[in-house]
Amino acid sequence: MKAYKGIVQGSRVILPEGVRLPEGAEVTVTIGEAEYIRATLRYALRRNMRRRSKARRPDTVVV
């Protein structure tokens, strides 16, 4: 078995330059626990920031 390190960008794994995998190769991606927690927290915070950015308008009562 051969191991390669890469980075995930835009839901794709980017491998270092010069790494060529044969067509049809089966691969397994493992994530360290610290990286998983960091990515999960970052996603949750980013998602909440988008939600909070919408300004709520108070309902106005016309009499």
N, C-alpha and C positions, 0 to 999 in steps of 0.2 A: 504494500500500500504506500502511496506517495501523498504527502500533505503539502498544501499551498496556502499561503495567507493572502487574503484579499479584503476589500472594503465594499460595503453595500452602499450604492448611490442610486437613488431613484428606483428601488426594488430590483436592482441588478448587482451582481457580484463582479467587482472590477479586480482582476488579477494583475500582478506585477507584469511589466513589459517583458516580453520574451517567453511567457508561459503559454504553451499551446496544448490544449486538451484534444484528444482524438474525438472525432464525430461519434456520437452515440455513447460516450462514456457516462457511466453512472457516478453521480457525485453525492456527497453528504455534507451538509453545512451545519456546523456546530457553533453555538454562541456561548461565550462565557457568561456566567451569571451576573457579574457586575455590569457588563455591556448591555445585557438584556434589561436589567432594572433601569439603567441610565436612559436607554432608548424609550422604554415605556413611560418613564416620568416626563421626558422631553416631549413626547407625543401628547400626553395628557395636558401638560401645561400649554402647549401650543394650541391645542384644540379649545381649551377654555378661554384663551386670550381672544380668539376669533369670536367666541360667543359673547364675551363681555364687551367687545368693541361696538356692538350694535346699541345705539342709544334708544332708550324707551321714551316714547312720547306720552305724556299724561293725557288721559281722555279729557277733552274739553266739553263742558256742558253749555249748550246754547240755550238761553232762556228767552 
